[in-house]
Amino acid sequence: MTVHPITVTVPADLYDYLEARATQRSVEDMLVQTARTAVPAPIEADLPEDIRRELEAIAHLSDAALWSIALNIATTDKIALADALLAQLREETDALMRLKGRGHTLPALDSLPVPVV
């Protein structure tokens, strides 16, 4: 990975605060991590256009709007359903990987049957 050294001037109180909390990593690492968190990650170019547009729109929402969405979405029932679906997906994936490990060729994704919902 290419790095670009820069010089950042920070107030003494901020530096002291960061240095006091930098027990296992440097102040520089803490600042880099903070910058990564503050700036949205680039959206993958190979995603379908409708998903890309939705992700781009979400990136511009306020914290209050994001909290509202997260709190309305994350109900106990939905979390339990997500856990059950993930467990089922893990089981199915494990079965496929066992077959692959035994020398079988797995089908292409586009040739798998589409379940009727």
Number of C-alpha atoms within 10 A of each C-alpha: 3 4 5 5 6 6 5 8 7 9 8 9 9 10 13 13 11 16 15 10 13 14 9 7 10 13 18 13 12 15 13 12 11 11 11 11 10 9 9 11 9 8 13 9 8 7 10 9 10 9 11 15 13 10 14 14 10 12 14 11 11 10 9 9 12 14 12 11 11 11 10 9 11 12 11 9 9 11 12 12 12 13 12 12 12 12 12 12 12 12 12 12 12 12 12 16 14 12 13 12 10 9 9 11 10 11 9 7 7 7 7 9 7 7 5 4 3
